Amino acid sequence: MKNSIRVERAIHNMTQADLAEKIAVSRQTINAMESNKYVPSTVLALKIARLFGKPVEQIFELEPED
């Protein structure tokens, strides 16, 4: 699953730690999602989408192998 979390953070001038604090996860979790090493739960994906004011489909995208 691809995501645009890093891009959205840059647009909103947030560090990984800032985003982690706002959605109550660790900075390491944000790093793992950005590195495509961790696929977030539905609830976490929705929290991220809501925080950035976008539909979840604009932040997370399934790849053919998913």
C-alpha positions as CSV (number, residue, x, y, z in Angstrom):
1,M,0.0,0.0,0.0
2,K,1.4,3.4,-1.0
3,N,0.7,6.5,1.0
4,S,1.4,10.2,0.9
5,I,1.9,10.8,4.6
6,R,5.3,12.3,4.1
7,V,4.0,14.7,1.5
8,E,1.0,15.7,3.7
9,R,3.3,16.3,6.7
10,A,5.4,18.6,4.6
11,I,2.4,20.5,3.3
12,H,1.2,21.0,6.9
13,N,4.7,21.7,8.2
14,M,4.7,18.7,10.6
15,T,7.4,16.5,11.9
16,Q,6.9,12.8,12.4
17,A,6.8,13.5,16.1
18,D,4.1,16.2,15.6
19,L,1.9,13.8,13.6
20,A,2.5,10.9,16.0
21,E,1.4,13.1,19.0
22,K,-1.8,14.3,17.2
23,I,-3.0,10.7,16.4
24,A,-1.6,9.1,19.6
25,V,1.0,6.7,18.1
26,S,4.8,6.6,18.3
27,R,7.1,8.5,15.9
28,Q,8.4,5.0,15.0
29,T,4.9,4.1,13.8
30,I,4.8,7.1,11.5
31,N,8.3,6.3,10.2
32,A,7.3,2.7,9.5
33,M,4.1,3.8,7.6
34,E,6.1,6.3,5.5
35,S,8.6,3.5,4.7
36,N,5.9,1.1,3.7
37,K,6.9,-1.3,6.5
38,Y,3.6,-1.0,8.3
39,V,0.0,-0.9,7.0
40,P,-2.2,1.1,9.4
41,S,-5.4,-0.1,10.8
42,T,-8.6,1.3,9.3
43,V,-9.1,3.5,12.4
44,L,-5.6,4.9,12.2
45,A,-5.9,5.5,8.4
46,L,-9.1,7.4,9.1
47,K,-7.6,9.5,11.8
48,I,-4.7,10.5,9.5
49,A,-7.1,11.4,6.7
50,R,-9.3,13.4,9.0
51,L,-6.3,15.3,10.4
52,F,-5.2,16.3,6.9
53,G,-8.7,17.0,5.7
54,K,-8.7,14.5,2.9
55,P,-10.5,11.3,2.0
56,V,-8.6,8.3,3.0
57,E,-8.3,7.2,-0.7
58,Q,-6.2,10.4,-1.4
59,I,-3.6,9.4,1.3
60,F,-3.6,5.6,1.0
61,E,-3.6,3.8,-2.3
62,L,-3.7,0.0,-2.9
63,E,-1.0,-1.3,-5.2
64,P,-1.6,-4.2,-7.6
65,E,0.1,-6.7,-5.4
66,D,-2.1,-5.7,-2.4
